[in-house]
């Protein structure tokens, strides 16, 4: 399934690049701050995002996020000696997140546009128990909405909300603000 999604994303990128010459598209690169709220933990992260608007209303973008903090969560585990469930504190951290998105946007004015995006994401979270550390890679669909306002010809500010659906593993919501440079 992942191979099919990756092949589809690569084909979409190739198609976008081929049609970009006709559409006179625009590259964008940006960075900012993202707050992620998972089921049991909240993370602060730095975000780097790149994209290409291959049409007035459509584009594609990729993003990478890296966690900035650890969050301690309490989980219930069975004490093997007594069979009783006991609370254990676990230090968790967001290692990274990668995503690719198809974006539809509508320019209300020359300076203000709104967008919706849908894509696929990969995330790794690390958990440190008192006696060992483990990490969990998970992936799933992501959907979001946001707005972008031009500061000048080259730069714009962007805000967005994204929901991550990791299937049975967990879900997360994020709020992100970033500065975008257009080329």
N, C-alpha and C positions, 0 to 999 in steps of 0.2 A: 504493500500500500504506500509506504513512504517513497519507494523507488518511483512509483507512478506519479506521485505528487511532485517529486523533485524533477522528473522528466517534463512534466507539464509546466512547471515554473520556468525551466530552462527554455522550453519551446516558446513560452509567452515572452520571455526576455528577448529571444532571437527575433520573434515577430515584431516586438515593439521597436527593436533597433532597426529592422528593415523598413518599417513604416514611418520611422521618425524622420527620415530624410524628406518625405512628402509632407509630413505634418508640421515641420519646423518646431519640434518639441523643445523642452527645457529641462536641463538637469538641475537637481537640488541636492544640497548637502547641509546637514544640520546637526546640532547637538543640544542636549538639555538634561532636564531632571525628570525622573519618573517615580511615582509612589505606587507600589504594588501591594494589594491587599489579598493575600491568599486565605484559605479557610481558617488556618490557625496562626498565621504569622504575617507581619507587615514589613516590607523592605523598601529602602530608599535606593535608587539606582541612577547611574549616569547612562544616557542614551545617545547613540550615534545613529543617524538615519540618512540614507541616500535614496534618491528616486529619480524617475524620469517621467515627465508628463508628455506622452506621445500624441495626445489629442487635447483639444480645449477642455474636454470633460473627463478624460480618463488618463490614468497613469499607473505606474508600478513602483513599489518602494520596498527596500529592505531595511531592517533595523537590527542593531546589536545593543544589548543592555548588560551592564555589569553592576552587581550589588555593591553597596557601600556600607552595610551594617550587618550585625548579627542580631537575631531575635531569639530569646529564650522562650521555649514553649514547654508546657508540662504534659506528659503523656502517661497513660496508665499501662503498666507492664506487670506481668505475673511474676511474683517472687517464686523461684523454682524450689526453694526449701520449704515454703509454707503453703504455696498455691494461692496466696492472697494477692489481689491486685494492689499495687503500690504506685504512687506518683513518682515520676522521674523527670528531672529537668533536662531538656535537650537544647543545645545551642544550634540554631539553624542559620544558614546564610545562602543568599542567592548568588550562585557562581556566575552564571551567564544566561542570557536569553537571546535567541536568534529568530528572526521572522521575515517572511516575505508576504507582501500584500498587494492586492489589486485595489486601486483607489478610484472612486468616482467623485468628482468635485464640480461644484457649480459656482462660477464667479458672479456674485450679486452686484459688485461694482468692480472698478479697476483695482481697488485696494483690498476688498474683502471677499473671501470665498469660504464656503462650507464644504465638508467632504464626509464621505462614508468609506470605510475600507473593510476588506475581508481577506483573511489569509491563513497561513499555517505557521506555527511557532514551535521551537524546541527550547526547553528550559532545563537547567541543572540546579538542584538544591542540595546543599551539603548539610548533614546532621551530625553533631558531635555528642555522643553519649559519654557517660563517665569513663567507660573502658575502651571505646573505639569510635572511629569516625567512618561514616558511610555517605555516599552521594546517590541521588536518584535523578535519572534523566527521564523527562516526560515530554510529550508533544501533544498538540491538538490544534483545534481551530481557534481563530481569534476574529473578533468583530469590533469595529469602533466608529465613532463619529467625532468630528472636531471642526475647528475653524482656523483660518489663517488670515492675518491682516498685514499688509505691506507697510513697512516702515519707510522704505525708499525703493529705488529701482532694483537694488541688489538684495536687500534683507527683508525678512518678514518674521513675525512672531506667530507661533502656532500653539494651540491648546487642544487637547483631545482626551477622550475617555475610550478605553478599550476593555472588552471582556474576553478572558481567555477560558476556553472550555477544554479541559484535559480529559474529558470522558469520565471514567470511573475514578481516576486518581484524585483530582481536585479541580477547583475552579479558582480564578483570580480576577480581580478588577484592577485597572490602573488609571491614573490621571497623570498626564504628561504635559510639560511646557518646554518649548524649545525655540531656539533661534535658527532660522533657515537662511542659507545663502543660495541665491539663484545664479545659474551660469548661462 
